[in-house]
Amino acid sequence: MDKLTIKQAAEALHCSHQTIRRKIAKGEIPAQKESTEFGEAWYISAEFISTAATSTVDVVPLTRAISMSEIEKTMAYTVGQAVEVAFKKVVTEHTDILRDEIQQLRGELNSHYRRVDEQLRLAAAPPPKQAPKGFFAKLFFSS
């Protein structure tokens, strides 16, 4: 087979047929329109698709070689940044937990202070006055 349809080319290149159509329209893929019994159809050279499928394209052109020490430094920096972010997250979470515990302890301490204050006021208050006893009460119920 020396020519492929758009659908076959898309399958060979692992992309959608819309991508193939866009690239044909831009002139990035050479194709010819031919008449068939069902109407006109686009055909692409099988040789072009074979070459495109096996070729690699540098997405970012390299301007210089990178040494292993540069890669190691970059990796160390990146790992350091990731550790710092993770550490900040953990510290923030623990700080929030401790803040909540402190608030709870403050509430308990204030409650305790109120009870102690109430007990101190009761202890410092003079005893309630007793009503004077009558003659018979003094006579029969003297203590």
One Martini backbone bead per residue (centre of mass of N, CA, C, O) as a GRO file, in nm:
protein
  143
    1MET     BB    1   0.093   0.038   0.027
    2ASP     BB    2   0.131   0.390  -0.083
    3LYS     BB    3  -0.144   0.486   0.061
    4LEU     BB    4  -0.328   0.695   0.294
    5THR     BB    5  -0.558   0.774   0.497
    6ILE     BB    6  -0.643   0.972   0.747
    7LYS     BB    7  -0.716   0.747   0.945
    8GLN     BB    8  -0.456   0.576   0.905
    9ALA     BB    9  -0.256   0.801   0.983
   10ALA     BB   10  -0.362   0.845   1.270
   11GLU     BB   11  -0.301   0.560   1.370
   12ALA     BB   12   0.008   0.560   1.305
   13LEU     BB   13   0.048   0.847   1.486
   14HIS     BB   14  -0.134   0.872   1.735
   15CYS     BB   15  -0.395   1.043   1.636
   16SER     BB   16  -0.610   1.254   1.509
   17HIS     BB   17  -0.784   1.345   1.231
   18GLN     BB   18  -0.775   1.651   1.293
   19THR     BB   19  -0.469   1.677   1.299
   20ILE     BB   20  -0.420   1.593   1.010
   21ARG     BB   21  -0.592   1.814   0.878
   22ARG     BB   22  -0.435   2.055   0.993
   23LYS     BB   23  -0.157   1.976   0.868
   24ILE     BB   24  -0.252   1.989   0.577
   25ALA     BB   25  -0.347   2.288   0.582
   26LYS     BB   26  -0.045   2.389   0.669
   27GLY     BB   27   0.170   2.186   0.512
   28GLU     BB   28   0.303   1.948   0.695
   29ILE     BB   29   0.128   1.751   0.513
   30PRO     BB   30   0.139   1.565   0.237
   31ALA     BB   31  -0.142   1.582   0.004
   32GLN     BB   32  -0.401   1.416  -0.191
   33LYS     BB   33  -0.673   1.467  -0.396
   34GLU     BB   34  -0.918   1.214  -0.466
   35SER     BB   35  -1.115   1.026  -0.661
   36THR     BB   36  -1.402   0.842  -0.581
   37GLU     BB   37  -1.694   0.658  -0.554
   38PHE     BB   38  -1.763   0.861  -0.284
   39GLY     BB   39  -1.552   1.077  -0.361
   40GLU     BB   40  -1.348   1.279  -0.204
   41ALA     BB   41  -0.998   1.216  -0.101
   42TRP     BB   42  -0.738   1.185   0.119
   43TYR     BB   43  -0.382   1.131   0.056
   44ILE     BB   44  -0.100   0.962   0.198
   45SER     BB   45   0.211   0.887   0.218
   46ALA     BB   46   0.357   0.607   0.350
   47GLU     BB   47   0.647   0.712   0.371
   48PHE     BB   48   0.588   0.963   0.541
   49ILE     BB   49   0.460   0.814   0.783
   50SER     BB   50   0.701   0.634   0.846
   51THR     BB   51   0.898   0.864   0.903
   52ALA     BB   52   0.724   1.010   1.124
   53ALA     BB   53   0.700   0.762   1.322
   54THR     BB   54   1.038   0.733   1.356
   55SER     BB   55   1.075   1.014   1.434
   56THR     BB   56   1.240   1.280   1.604
   57VAL     BB   57   1.164   1.567   1.813
   58ASP     BB   58   1.277   1.859   1.925
   59VAL     BB   59   1.124   2.070   2.133
   60VAL     BB   60   1.399   2.158   2.270
   61PRO     BB   61   1.666   2.310   2.194
   62LEU     BB   62   1.993   2.264   2.234
   63THR     BB   63   2.265   2.486   2.343
   64ARG     BB   64   2.385   2.283   2.565
   65ALA     BB   65   2.557   2.104   2.772
   66ILE     BB   66   2.495   1.888   3.051
   67SER     BB   67   2.605   1.826   3.351
   68MET     BB   68   2.598   1.627   3.625
   69SER     BB   69   2.636   1.852   3.836
   70GLU     BB   70   2.395   2.020   3.742
   71ILE     BB   71   2.183   1.804   3.789
   72GLU     BB   72   2.241   1.760   4.090
   73LYS     BB   73   2.185   2.051   4.180
   74THR     BB   74   1.897   2.066   4.075
   75MET     BB   75   1.789   1.829   4.238
   76ALA     BB   76   1.863   1.934   4.517
   77TYR     BB   77   1.694   2.188   4.500
   78THR     BB   78   1.421   2.053   4.441
   79VAL     BB   79   1.414   1.878   4.694
   80GLY     BB   80   1.442   2.108   4.894
   81GLN     BB   81   1.179   2.250   4.815
   82ALA     BB   82   0.991   2.010   4.876
   83VAL     BB   83   1.066   1.985   5.176
   84GLU     BB   84   0.987   2.271   5.260
   85VAL     BB   85   0.689   2.249   5.187
   86ALA     BB   86   0.628   2.003   5.366
   87PHE     BB   87   0.721   2.129   5.634
   88LYS     BB   88   0.524   2.368   5.637
   89LYS     BB   89   0.271   2.194   5.640
   90VAL     BB   90   0.325   2.042   5.904
   91VAL     BB   91   0.361   2.288   6.087
   92THR     BB   92   0.082   2.407   6.038
   93GLU     BB   93  -0.083   2.169   6.141
   94HIS     BB   94   0.042   2.162   6.430
   95THR     BB   95  -0.026   2.450   6.506
   96ASP     BB   96  -0.332   2.418   6.489
   97ILE     BB   97  -0.355   2.197   6.702
   98LEU     BB   98  -0.223   2.356   6.938
   99ARG     BB   99  -0.419   2.594   6.936
  100ASP     BB  100  -0.669   2.427   7.010
  101GLU     BB  101  -0.557   2.315   7.279
  102ILE     BB  102  -0.514   2.588   7.416
  103GLN     BB  103  -0.807   2.680   7.409
  104GLN     BB  104  -0.915   2.446   7.579
  105LEU     BB  105  -0.734   2.498   7.831
  106ARG     BB  106  -0.835   2.782   7.888
  107GLY     BB  107  -1.126   2.703   7.943
  108GLU     BB  108  -1.062   2.513   8.180
  109LEU     BB  109  -0.911   2.723   8.355
  110ASN     BB  110  -1.143   2.926   8.383
  111SER     BB  111  -1.333   2.728   8.521
  112HIS     BB  112  -1.151   2.676   8.763
  113TYR     BB  113  -1.129   2.968   8.863
  114ARG     BB  114  -1.432   3.002   8.922
  115ARG     BB  115  -1.452   2.778   9.137
  116VAL     BB  116  -1.237   2.890   9.331
  117ASP     BB  117  -1.365   3.165   9.373
  118GLU     BB  118  -1.628   3.057   9.491
  119GLN     BB  119  -1.500   2.910   9.732
  120LEU     BB  120  -1.363   3.161   9.858
  121ARG     BB  121  -1.620   3.325   9.904
  122LEU     BB  122  -1.757   3.116  10.091
  123ALA     BB  123  -1.525   3.108  10.308
  124ALA     BB  124  -1.525   3.433  10.366
  125ALA     BB  125  -1.797   3.423  10.458
  126PRO     BB  126  -2.012   3.477  10.679
  127PRO     BB  127  -2.206   3.338  10.878
  128PRO     BB  128  -2.513   3.283  10.920
  129LYS     BB  129  -2.767   3.409  11.081
  130GLN     BB  130  -2.942   3.339  11.364
  131ALA     BB  131  -3.216   3.304  11.506
  132PRO     BB  132  -3.355   3.372  11.780
  133LYS     BB  133  -3.428   3.211  12.062
  134GLY     BB  134  -3.653   3.095  12.238
  135PHE     BB  135  -3.739   2.990  12.547
  136PHE     BB  136  -3.808   2.690  12.474
  137ALA     BB  137  -3.563   2.637  12.293
  138LYS     BB  138  -3.355   2.686  12.519
  139LEU     BB  139  -3.463   2.473  12.717
  140PHE     BB  140  -3.486   2.205  12.510
  141PHE     BB  141  -3.249   2.301  12.262
  142SER     BB  142  -2.978   2.297  12.381
  143SER     BB  143  -2.617   2.294  12.293
   0.00000   0.00000   0.00000
